[in-house]
């Protein structure tokens, strides 16, 4: 198991968080996740890696899979400059992730705590959500409040907004 993935399981164990792991072929989109037939275990969420237009501020956006990310509206709600999808280079540099494997667990590799996590408040209405453990060949199912606990423990800023 590679280091970026192991760090997820170490965090889950150290905080005594209950989770379930589903191994599967690599997936790159929500649609591919749905075709696997594992979404009955919880709600798969959409994760986007964003930056401001000057690449100074970085965010992982976690939202319900059926919602569309209106970056102009999100920008206004978080008080940011214009938002855009961040570069793949920044994704790897800050979170040790590749495109197609964006996950809020990536913050565990963010030693400088540069990346903020923005949650759609509706995510907290789900009993369990599914997110990748820093690679897209598995899904970890856990309670949204437990994911929030991991992010808080790591020291990254969290914002919860209505999307």
Secondary structure, DSSP 8 states (H G I E B T S, - for coil): --HHHHHHHHHHHHTT---EEEE-S---SHHHHHHTT-GGGSEEEEEEEEEETTS--EEEEEEETT----HHHHHHHHT-S-EEE--HHHHHHHH---TT---GGGGGG-TT--EEEEEEGGGGGSS-EEE-SSSTTEEEEE-HHHHHHHHHHHT--EEEE--
